[in-house]
Amino acid sequence: MGIGLGIILLVIGAILYWALDVNIPGVSDNTLGIILMVVGALAIVLALIVNQQRTRRTTVVDDRREPPAV
């Protein structure tokens, strides 16, 4: 979910920055686009870091066997 959300935020931010000229009272659409692109990139990086930590787990198997009977 983190990577998908990051991509969506990047796309919305890029559209606001380069494609649209919307008059939002109190906020510049270019500033909002830059903020959304930065947050989207941060979400992608954090999702990749969390996924990497999740796959770096090690499993230790303790195999205790009885010696063979003579």
Protein Blocks (a to p, Z undefined) as FASTA:
>chain_A
ZZmmmmmmmmmmmmmmmmpccddehiafklmmmmmmmmmmmmmmmmmmmmmmmmmpccdd
ddddddddZZ
